[in-house]
């Protein structure tokens, strides 16, 4: 068994014999002397093959190539002063090799493992086992392991029990699309892979375990993006007899513990804002607070203006908001603003009005049409100064928030306003209970249907304004996790189901066994889940979630390395009672 880590040798270890293992990271042949950087997961150690010192045939050392896996035995000696490498921890020592054994050879590599140069994603994912040898990925995967170990350390100390919940579950399609699994034993029936352990962790509270956690695997069949994968991992926890404040206090303490372990940083207490404040100020319920530039309200200032593009929106119940890009107006030409206009249209905005303030004067197309008193009111209210650029959207509330919220981030990135060294955590509270789905023509649960409403008074008649006891933890503009106080009273749960327009048959088919459990003395309970991949991604400074997953999927949810998903045999399908249908182009559906 391997006894030593290559990256941990120091001057205090010299004049002793060691056997070390690893991969040939780099090889330098100086004629009669060969230097090799021998890599294992801990780092590098320079090993030296000297023709006069090596017991084995020197030709064996001459045959070494990059990524050969080898075993060497030799004496650790100090490097001469001119050979010291201060860039690596082992830079003061080297191993003078006596014996060499080649454990396995390596064919020509599809890319250089020892270089940090970018490799095409397709090639990197096809040869993921080689990509994983690279220092960047080694570090991120190690950090992920440290995060999970730190979470377990903290929650075990807080007397939480780690309990696994089922992977083969009942399909309850009330959210993202399920991955379904056919049953061979019960032909025509299907399991679903869990989108989260939500139902089971609540049932564990009914079962009296009081404090549960799990590093839980979850699955959602949805369109992918840089921070989303079809299978992902949650740090999942639930507590009985707990309030919102109890959960927030515990989770904040846990995050501080993890960040101290991983980054060596002592975090201050996390700020808290309401969902409404987050949307009003940042146009997002997961705001990036590492920079200023808040959304500013112009609705009342522009009410009654003769400019119909604003007044018509206001009169019809819409809003007008703006971003003020401070002291950077000269960075944006008219064509630059046109590009910004095209950008906000992606989010449904009909256009982007703009003003520049320079030499104590408003400039731009709308400056000629807006009443002077409106411009002056705007200037005084928001302290507009020379070289400021004002970008305005007027529309329905959602469109204004979506478009200006996204524009705020785009401009901050363009102007390098974001301090990438910061870790800005934030709690967002008081979420709406429901959100309206235009496609389904009904209100849906914003979190999930088991979230406790702040009040049941207006659940039926004023769904738009009913708040829930729900909370999200946000880090640097990403939703890191979310949770809520759960409904434990069947009467309240029935009112919520009615508000969601679920029939008795819907309730029985989707949640029958779950609702039955709450007839038998369910405790009040609350919980939260944190996305482990996102947490790791943000703590390691990468912007791609694939970097923190050992074997990730592509944007089409496929694995280029293992070639999953794949076609199964006709006999397997027959066992499952499944027939595949051919489409008009003779492709299998």
C-alpha positions as CSV (number, residue, x, y, z in Angstrom):
1,X,0.0,0.0,0.0
2,X,1.2,3.5,-0.8
3,X,2.6,5.1,2.4
4,X,3.8,8.5,1.3
5,X,2.3,11.5,-0.5
6,X,4.6,13.0,-3.1
7,X,3.6,16.6,-2.4
8,X,4.4,16.4,1.4
9,X,8.1,15.7,1.4
10,X,10.2,18.4,3.0
11,X,13.9,19.1,4.0
12,X,13.2,17.4,7.4
13,X,12.6,14.1,5.6
14,X,16.1,13.9,3.8
15,X,18.7,11.2,4.0
16,X,16.1,8.4,4.2
17,X,14.9,5.9,1.7
18,X,11.4,6.0,0.4
19,X,9.2,4.2,-2.1
20,X,6.8,6.5,-4.0
21,X,4.2,6.1,-6.7
22,X,2.6,8.3,-9.3
23,X,2.4,9.5,-12.9
24,X,5.1,11.0,-15.0
25,X,4.0,14.6,-15.2
26,X,7.0,16.0,-17.0
27,X,10.3,14.4,-18.1
28,X,13.6,16.2,-18.8
29,X,16.5,14.2,-20.3
30,X,19.8,15.9,-19.7
31,X,22.0,13.1,-21.1
32,X,23.0,10.5,-18.4
33,X,20.5,12.2,-15.9
34,X,16.8,12.2,-16.3
35,X,14.5,14.4,-14.2
36,X,10.9,13.5,-13.7
37,X,8.1,15.4,-11.9
38,X,6.3,12.6,-10.3
39,X,2.6,13.5,-9.6
40,X,0.1,12.0,-7.3
41,X,-3.0,13.6,-5.9
42,X,-1.0,15.5,-3.2
43,X,1.3,17.2,-5.7
44,X,4.7,16.8,-7.2
45,X,8.1,15.4,-6.3
46,X,11.1,15.6,-8.5
47,X,12.8,12.2,-8.9
48,X,16.2,11.8,-10.5
49,X,17.4,8.9,-12.6
50,X,21.2,9.1,-12.7
51,X,23.0,6.5,-14.8
52,X,25.8,6.0,-12.2
53,X,23.4,5.7,-9.3
54,X,20.4,3.7,-10.7
55,X,20.6,0.0,-9.9
56,X,18.3,-1.0,-12.7
57,X,19.0,-0.6,-16.4
58,X,19.1,3.1,-17.3
59,X,17.4,2.3,-20.6
60,X,14.2,1.6,-18.6
61,X,14.3,5.2,-17.3
62,X,15.0,6.4,-20.9
63,X,11.8,4.7,-22.0
64,X,9.6,6.8,-19.7
65,X,6.9,9.0,-21.3
66,X,4.3,11.4,-19.9
67,X,1.5,9.7,-17.9
68,X,3.4,6.4,-17.4
69,X,2.4,5.1,-14.0
70,X,5.5,4.1,-12.0
71,X,7.0,3.0,-8.7
72,X,10.4,4.3,-7.6
73,X,12.6,3.7,-4.6
74,X,15.4,5.9,-3.6
75,X,17.0,8.3,-1.2
76,X,15.5,11.8,-0.5
77,X,18.3,14.4,-0.7
78,X,18.4,18.2,-0.6
79,X,18.6,20.0,-3.9
80,X,21.6,22.2,-4.7
81,X,20.9,25.9,-4.2
82,X,20.7,26.5,-8.0
83,X,18.1,23.7,-8.4
84,X,15.7,24.9,-5.7
85,X,12.2,25.5,-7.0
86,X,10.3,27.9,-4.7
87,X,7.1,27.5,-6.7
88,X,6.2,24.0,-5.3
89,X,6.2,22.8,-1.7
90,X,8.7,20.0,-2.4
91,X,11.0,22.4,-4.2
92,X,14.0,22.0,-1.8
93,X,14.2,18.2,-2.1
94,X,14.4,15.4,-4.7
95,X,14.5,11.6,-4.7
96,X,17.6,10.0,-6.1
97,X,16.2,6.8,-7.6
98,X,17.8,3.4,-7.1
99,X,15.0,1.2,-8.5
100,X,12.3,1.8,-11.0
101,X,9.2,-0.2,-11.9
102,X,6.9,0.7,-14.7
103,X,3.4,-0.2,-13.4
104,X,1.6,0.7,-16.7
105,X,2.4,2.5,-19.9
106,X,0.4,5.3,-21.6
107,X,-0.5,5.7,-25.2
108,X,-0.4,9.0,-27.0
109,X,-2.6,11.4,-25.1
110,X,-5.6,13.2,-26.7
111,X,-4.5,16.3,-24.7
112,X,-1.7,17.2,-22.3
113,X,-2.8,16.4,-18.8
114,X,-0.1,18.5,-17.2
115,X,-1.0,21.8,-19.0
116,X,-3.8,24.2,-17.9
117,X,-4.7,25.0,-21.4
118,X,-8.4,24.8,-22.3
119,X,-9.5,21.6,-24.0
120,X,-12.7,21.4,-26.0
121,X,-15.5,20.2,-23.8
122,X,-16.3,17.4,-26.1
123,X,-12.8,15.9,-25.9
124,X,-12.5,16.6,-22.2
125,X,-15.7,14.8,-21.3
126,X,-15.0,11.9,-23.6
127,X,-11.7,11.3,-21.8
128,X,-13.0,12.5,-18.4
129,X,-10.7,10.1,-16.5
130,X,-7.7,11.9,-18.0
131,X,-9.3,15.4,-17.5
132,X,-9.7,14.4,-13.8
133,X,-5.9,14.1,-13.5
134,X,-5.5,17.9,-14.1
135,X,-4.7,20.0,-11.1
136,X,-7.8,22.3,-11.4
137,X,-10.3,19.4,-11.3
138,X,-8.3,17.6,-8.7
139,X,-8.6,20.7,-6.5
140,X,-12.3,21.2,-7.1
141,X,-13.2,17.6,-6.4
142,X,-11.1,17.6,-3.2
143,X,-12.9,20.8,-2.1
144,X,-16.2,19.1,-2.7
145,X,-15.1,16.2,-0.5
146,X,-14.0,18.7,2.2
147,X,-17.3,20.5,2.1
148,X,-19.4,17.3,2.6
149,X,-17.0,16.2,5.4
150,X,-17.4,19.6,7.1
151,X,-21.2,19.5,6.7
152,X,-21.3,16.0,8.3
153,X,-18.9,17.1,11.1
154,X,-21.2,20.0,11.9
155,X,-24.5,18.3,11.7
156,X,-23.4,15.2,13.6
157,X,-22.2,17.5,16.4
158,X,-25.7,19.1,16.3
159,X,-27.2,15.6,16.9
160,X,-28.7,15.2,13.4
161,X,-29.1,11.7,12.1
162,X,-27.9,10.9,8.5
163,X,-30.7,8.9,7.0
164,X,-31.0,7.7,3.4
165,X,-34.4,8.0,1.6
166,X,-35.6,6.0,-1.5
167,X,-34.3,6.6,-5.0
168,X,-37.3,4.7,-6.6
169,X,-40.3,6.8,-5.7
170,X,-43.8,7.6,-6.8
171,X,-44.2,10.2,-9.6
172,X,-45.9,13.4,-8.4
173,X,-45.5,15.7,-11.4
174,X,-46.0,19.1,-9.8
175,X,-42.9,21.0,-10.8
176,X,-40.0,19.9,-13.0
177,X,-40.3,16.9,-15.2
178,X,-39.6,13.5,-13.6
179,X,-37.2,10.9,-14.7
180,X,-39.3,7.7,-14.8
181,X,-38.2,4.1,-14.4
182,X,-40.3,1.2,-15.7
183,X,-41.1,-1.7,-13.3
184,X,-40.5,-5.2,-14.6
185,X,-42.5,-6.8,-11.8
186,X,-45.4,-4.5,-12.1
187,X,-45.7,-4.1,-15.9
188,X,-47.2,-0.8,-17.0
189,X,-46.3,0.9,-13.8
190,X,-43.4,3.3,-13.3
191,X,-41.2,4.7,-10.5
192,X,-39.9,8.2,-10.6
193,X,-36.4,9.3,-9.5
194,X,-36.7,11.8,-6.7
195,X,-36.5,15.5,-7.6
196,X,-35.8,15.9,-3.9
197,X,-36.3,13.9,-0.7
198,X,-39.1,16.4,0.3
199,X,-41.9,14.0,1.1
200,X,-39.7,11.4,2.8
201,X,-37.9,13.8,5.0
202,X,-41.2,15.2,6.2
203,X,-42.4,11.6,6.9
204,X,-39.2,11.1,8.9
205,X,-40.4,14.0,11.1
206,X,-43.8,12.2,11.5
207,X,-41.7,9.1,12.4
208,X,-40.2,11.0,15.3
209,X,-36.5,11.4,14.3
210,X,-36.6,15.1,14.9
211,X,-33.3,16.0,13.2
212,X,-32.5,14.5,9.8
213,X,-29.9,15.2,7.2
214,X,-28.7,13.6,4.0
215,X,-26.2,14.3,1.2
216,X,-29.0,13.4,-1.2
217,X,-28.9,12.5,-4.9
218,X,-31.7,14.3,-6.8
219,X,-32.9,14.1,-10.5
220,X,-34.8,16.5,-12.7
221,X,-35.5,16.1,-16.4
222,X,-35.1,19.7,-17.4
223,X,-33.2,21.8,-19.9
224,X,-29.6,22.2,-18.8
225,X,-27.3,25.2,-18.4
226,X,-24.0,26.1,-16.9
227,X,-25.2,25.7,-13.2
228,X,-27.6,22.8,-13.8
229,X,-27.3,19.0,-14.4
230,X,-29.9,16.3,-14.7
231,X,-28.6,14.6,-11.5
232,X,-27.4,16.7,-8.6
233,X,-26.7,16.6,-4.9
234,X,-28.4,18.4,-2.1
235,X,-27.3,19.0,1.5
236,X,-30.8,18.2,2.8
237,X,-32.0,18.7,6.4
238,X,-35.2,18.8,8.4
239,X,-36.0,19.7,12.0
240,X,-39.0,19.0,14.2
241,X,-40.4,21.6,16.6
242,X,-38.5,24.3,14.8
243,X,-39.3,27.8,13.5
244,X,-38.0,29.7,10.5
245,X,-35.5,31.4,12.8
246,X,-34.2,28.1,14.1
247,X,-33.5,26.8,10.6
248,X,-31.8,30.1,9.5
249,X,-29.7,30.3,12.6
250,X,-28.5,26.7,12.3
251,X,-27.8,26.8,8.5
252,X,-26.0,30.1,8.8
253,X,-23.8,28.6,11.5
254,X,-23.2,25.5,9.4
255,X,-22.2,27.6,6.3
256,X,-19.8,29.7,8.5
257,X,-18.2,26.4,9.7
258,X,-17.8,25.1,6.2
259,X,-16.3,28.3,4.8
260,X,-13.9,28.5,7.7
261,X,-12.7,24.9,7.0
262,X,-12.5,25.3,3.2
263,X,-11.4,28.9,2.8
264,X,-10.1,29.9,6.2
265,X,-12.5,32.9,6.2
266,X,-14.5,34.1,9.2
267,X,-17.9,35.2,7.8
268,X,-20.0,38.0,9.4
269,X,-23.7,37.5,10.0
270,X,-25.7,37.3,6.8
271,X,-28.0,40.2,5.9
272,X,-31.7,39.5,5.5
273,X,-34.2,41.1,3.0
274,X,-37.7,40.3,1.9
275,X,-38.5,38.9,-1.5
276,X,-40.3,42.2,-2.3
277,X,-37.2,44.2,-1.4
278,X,-35.0,41.9,-3.5
279,X,-37.2,42.3,-6.5
280,X,-37.6,46.1,-6.1
281,X,-33.9,46.7,-5.6
282,X,-32.3,44.1,-7.8
283,X,-35.0,42.7,-10.1
284,X,-34.1,39.2,-8.8
285,X,-34.9,37.0,-5.9
286,X,-31.2,35.9,-5.9
287,X,-29.4,39.2,-6.1
288,X,-25.7,39.6,-6.5
289,X,-24.9,42.2,-3.8
290,X,-21.1,42.4,-4.5
291,X,-21.8,45.7,-6.3
292,X,-24.3,48.6,-6.0
293,X,-26.4,49.8,-8.9
294,X,-29.9,49.1,-7.6
295,X,-33.1,49.4,-9.6
296,X,-34.7,52.9,-9.0
297,X,-38.4,53.6,-9.3
298,X,-39.5,56.3,-11.7
299,X,-43.2,55.4,-11.7
300,X,-44.4,58.3,-9.6
301,X,-42.0,60.8,-11.1
302,X,-43.2,60.1,-14.6
303,X,-46.9,59.7,-13.7
304,X,-48.9,62.2,-15.9
305,X,-46.0,62.8,-18.3
306,X,-47.0,63.6,-21.9
307,X,-44.7,60.8,-23.1
308,X,-47.3,58.0,-23.8
309,X,-44.6,55.3,-23.8
310,X,-44.4,55.9,-20.0
311,X,-47.8,57.2,-19.0
312,X,-49.8,54.5,-20.8
313,X,-47.8,51.8,-19.0
314,X,-48.4,53.6,-15.6
315,X,-52.1,54.1,-16.2
316,X,-52.5,50.4,-17.1
317,X,-50.9,49.3,-13.8
318,X,-47.3,48.8,-15.0
319,X,-44.2,50.3,-13.5
320,X,-41.2,52.3,-14.7
321,X,-37.7,51.6,-13.3
322,X,-34.2,52.6,-14.2
323,X,-30.6,51.8,-13.7
324,X,-28.1,54.6,-13.2
325,X,-24.7,53.7,-14.5
326,X,-22.6,56.1,-12.4
327,X,-19.7,58.0,-14.0
328,X,-19.5,55.6,-17.0
329,X,-21.8,57.3,-19.6
330,X,-18.8,58.0,-21.8
331,X,-18.2,54.2,-22.1
332,X,-21.5,53.7,-23.9
333,X,-22.0,55.0,-27.5
334,X,-25.4,55.1,-29.2
335,X,-24.7,51.8,-30.9
336,X,-23.7,50.3,-27.5
337,X,-27.0,51.3,-26.1
338,X,-28.7,49.7,-29.1
339,X,-27.0,46.4,-28.1
340,X,-28.3,46.8,-24.6
341,X,-31.8,47.4,-26.0
342,X,-31.6,44.1,-28.0
343,X,-30.5,42.4,-24.7
344,X,-33.5,43.6,-22.7
345,X,-35.8,42.4,-25.4
346,X,-34.7,38.9,-24.7
347,X,-36.6,39.3,-21.4
348,X,-39.8,40.6,-22.9
349,X,-39.1,44.4,-22.7
350,X,-40.4,46.3,-25.7
351,X,-37.5,48.7,-25.6
352,X,-34.9,50.6,-23.5
353,X,-35.2,54.3,-23.1
354,X,-32.0,56.2,-22.1
355,X,-30.6,59.5,-21.0
356,X,-27.1,60.8,-20.5
357,X,-26.3,63.6,-18.2
358,X,-23.2,65.6,-19.2
359,X,-22.1,69.2,-18.8
360,X,-25.0,69.7,-16.5
361,X,-27.5,68.8,-19.2
362,X,-29.7,65.8,-20.1
363,X,-29.0,64.4,-23.6
364,X,-30.7,61.7,-25.6
365,X,-33.8,61.3,-27.7
366,X,-36.3,61.3,-24.7
367,X,-34.5,64.3,-23.1
368,X,-36.2,66.5,-25.8
369,X,-39.7,65.0,-25.1
370,X,-39.7,64.7,-21.3
371,X,-41.0,67.7,-19.4
372,X,-38.1,69.7,-17.8
373,X,-39.7,69.4,-14.3
374,X,-39.8,65.6,-14.7
375,X,-36.1,65.6,-15.6
376,X,-35.3,67.9,-12.7
377,X,-37.2,65.8,-10.3
378,X,-35.4,62.7,-11.5
379,X,-32.0,64.5,-11.1
380,X,-32.7,65.6,-7.5
381,X,-34.3,62.4,-6.3
382,X,-31.5,60.1,-7.5
383,X,-28.5,62.5,-7.4
384,X,-27.8,62.3,-11.1
385,X,-24.3,63.7,-11.9
386,X,-22.2,64.4,-15.0
387,X,-21.2,61.3,-17.0
388,X,-24.1,59.2,-15.6
389,X,-26.1,57.0,-18.0
390,X,-29.8,56.3,-17.2
391,X,-31.4,53.2,-18.6
392,X,-35.2,53.0,-18.4
393,X,-37.7,50.2,-18.9
394,X,-41.5,50.7,-18.7
395,X,-43.7,47.6,-18.7
396,X,-45.5,45.0,-16.5
397,X,-43.7,44.5,-13.2
398,X,-42.3,41.0,-14.1
399,X,-40.8,42.2,-17.4
400,X,-39.3,45.3,-15.8
401,X,-37.7,43.2,-13.0
402,X,-36.5,40.4,-15.4
403,X,-35.0,42.8,-18.0
404,X,-33.4,45.3,-15.7
405,X,-32.2,42.6,-13.3
406,X,-30.4,40.9,-16.1
407,X,-29.1,44.2,-17.5
408,X,-27.7,45.1,-14.1
409,X,-25.5,42.0,-14.1
410,X,-24.4,42.4,-17.7
411,X,-23.3,46.0,-17.1
412,X,-21.5,45.1,-13.9
413,X,-19.6,42.4,-15.8
414,X,-18.8,44.7,-18.7
415,X,-17.4,47.4,-16.4
416,X,-15.7,45.0,-14.0
417,X,-17.7,46.2,-11.0
418,X,-17.9,42.8,-9.3
419,X,-15.3,42.0,-6.6
420,X,-14.7,38.3,-7.4
421,X,-12.9,37.8,-4.1
422,X,-16.0,38.5,-2.1
423,X,-18.4,35.9,-0.7
424,X,-21.7,37.8,-0.2
425,X,-24.3,35.6,1.5
426,X,-27.9,36.9,1.9
427,X,-31.1,35.5,3.2
428,X,-34.3,36.3,1.2
429,X,-37.5,35.9,3.2
430,X,-41.3,36.3,2.9
431,X,-41.7,34.7,-0.5
432,X,-45.1,34.7,-2.2
433,X,-47.1,31.6,-1.6
434,X,-48.1,31.3,-5.3
435,X,-46.9,32.4,-8.7
436,X,-49.2,32.6,-11.8
437,X,-48.4,30.2,-14.7
438,X,-49.3,31.8,-18.0
439,X,-49.0,28.5,-19.8
440,X,-51.3,26.6,-17.4
441,X,-53.6,29.5,-16.7
442,X,-53.5,29.0,-12.9
443,X,-51.6,29.7,-9.7
444,X,-48.9,27.2,-8.7
445,X,-46.9,26.9,-5.5
446,X,-43.8,29.0,-5.7
447,X,-41.8,26.6,-3.6
448,X,-43.9,23.4,-3.2
449,X,-47.4,22.7,-2.0
450,X,-46.3,21.7,1.5
451,X,-45.0,25.2,2.4
452,X,-46.8,26.9,5.3
453,X,-48.6,30.1,4.4
454,X,-48.0,33.1,6.5
455,X,-51.8,33.5,6.8
456,X,-54.7,31.4,5.5
457,X,-57.1,34.4,5.4
458,X,-56.8,35.2,1.7
459,X,-55.7,31.8,0.3
460,X,-58.7,31.6,-1.9
461,X,-59.5,35.2,-2.8
462,X,-56.1,37.0,-3.0
463,X,-53.6,34.4,-4.1
464,X,-51.3,37.0,-5.6
465,X,-50.6,38.7,-2.2
466,X,-50.4,35.7,0.1
467,X,-47.0,35.2,1.6
468,X,-45.4,32.0,2.7
469,X,-43.0,31.1,5.5
470,X,-40.2,30.3,3.1
471,X,-36.6,31.4,2.8
472,X,-33.7,31.2,0.4
473,X,-30.0,31.5,1.0
474,X,-28.2,33.4,-1.8
475,X,-24.5,33.6,-2.6
476,X,-23.0,36.0,-5.1
477,X,-26.2,36.0,-7.3
478,X,-26.9,32.3,-7.1
479,X,-29.7,30.6,-5.2
480,X,-27.6,28.4,-2.9
481,X,-30.5,26.7,-1.2
482,X,-34.0,27.2,0.0
483,X,-36.5,25.9,2.5
484,X,-39.6,26.6,4.4
485,X,-41.7,25.8,7.5
486,X,-43.9,22.9,6.4
487,X,-47.6,22.4,6.8
488,X,-48.2,19.8,9.5
489,X,-52.0,20.4,10.0
490,X,-54.1,18.5,7.4
491,X,-56.8,21.2,7.5
492,X,-54.4,23.9,6.4
493,X,-52.9,21.5,3.8
494,X,-56.4,20.9,2.4
495,X,-57.0,24.7,2.1
496,X,-53.7,25.0,0.2
497,X,-54.6,22.1,-2.1
498,X,-57.9,23.8,-2.8
499,X,-56.2,27.1,-3.7
500,X,-54.0,25.1,-6.1
501,X,-57.2,23.8,-7.7
502,X,-56.3,20.2,-7.0
503,X,-59.2,17.8,-7.0
504,X,-59.8,15.1,-4.4
505,X,-58.7,12.6,-7.0
506,X,-55.5,14.6,-7.7
507,X,-54.7,14.8,-4.0
508,X,-55.3,11.1,-3.4
509,X,-53.4,10.0,-6.5
510,X,-50.4,12.2,-5.9
511,X,-50.1,12.6,-2.2
512,X,-52.6,10.1,-0.6
513,X,-50.1,8.2,1.5
514,X,-48.4,11.4,2.5
515,X,-51.6,13.0,3.7
516,X,-52.6,9.9,5.6
517,X,-49.4,10.2,7.7
518,X,-50.5,13.7,9.0
519,X,-53.6,12.2,10.6
520,X,-51.4,10.7,13.3
521,X,-49.9,13.5,15.3
522,X,-47.4,15.2,13.0
523,X,-45.0,17.6,14.7
524,X,-44.4,21.1,13.5
525,X,-41.3,21.0,11.3
526,X,-39.1,23.0,8.9
527,X,-36.1,22.4,6.7
528,X,-33.9,23.5,3.9
529,X,-31.7,22.1,1.1
530,X,-28.5,23.5,-0.2
531,X,-27.1,22.6,-3.7
532,X,-23.8,21.0,-3.1
533,X,-22.5,21.5,-6.6
534,X,-23.4,25.2,-6.6
535,X,-21.8,25.6,-3.2
536,X,-18.6,23.9,-4.4
537,X,-18.7,25.9,-7.7
538,X,-18.8,29.2,-5.8
539,X,-16.2,28.3,-3.2
540,X,-13.8,27.1,-5.9
541,X,-14.3,30.1,-8.2
542,X,-15.5,28.2,-11.3
543,X,-18.5,29.3,-13.3
544,X,-19.2,25.8,-14.7
545,X,-20.9,23.2,-12.6
546,X,-19.3,20.4,-14.6
547,X,-16.0,21.3,-13.0
548,X,-17.2,20.1,-9.6
549,X,-18.8,16.8,-10.7
550,X,-16.5,13.8,-11.3
551,X,-18.5,12.5,-14.3
552,X,-20.9,15.2,-15.6
553,X,-23.4,15.2,-18.4
554,X,-23.5,17.4,-21.5
555,X,-26.1,20.0,-22.3
556,X,-28.1,17.2,-23.9
557,X,-28.0,15.1,-20.7
558,X,-25.6,12.5,-22.2
559,X,-22.3,11.1,-21.0
560,X,-19.7,11.2,-23.8
561,X,-17.4,8.9,-21.9
562,X,-19.8,6.0,-21.1
563,X,-22.1,6.8,-24.0
564,X,-25.2,7.0,-21.8
565,X,-28.1,7.0,-22.5
566,X,-27.9,4.0,-24.8
567,X,-30.3,1.7,-26.7
568,X,-31.3,-1.4,-24.7
569,X,-32.0,-4.8,-26.2
570,X,-35.4,-5.9,-27.5
571,X,-35.5,-8.6,-24.8
572,X,-35.0,-6.1,-22.0
573,X,-37.9,-4.0,-23.4
574,X,-40.1,-7.1,-23.7
575,X,-39.4,-8.0,-20.1
576,X,-40.6,-4.5,-19.1
577,X,-43.6,-4.6,-21.4
578,X,-42.5,-1.6,-23.4
579,X,-43.0,-1.1,-27.1
580,X,-41.1,1.7,-28.9
581,X,-43.0,3.7,-31.5
582,X,-41.4,4.8,-34.7
583,X,-42.1,8.4,-35.9
584,X,-42.8,9.5,-39.5
585,X,-39.0,9.7,-40.2
586,X,-38.5,6.1,-39.0
587,X,-36.8,7.3,-35.9
588,X,-37.5,5.7,-32.6
589,X,-39.5,7.9,-30.1
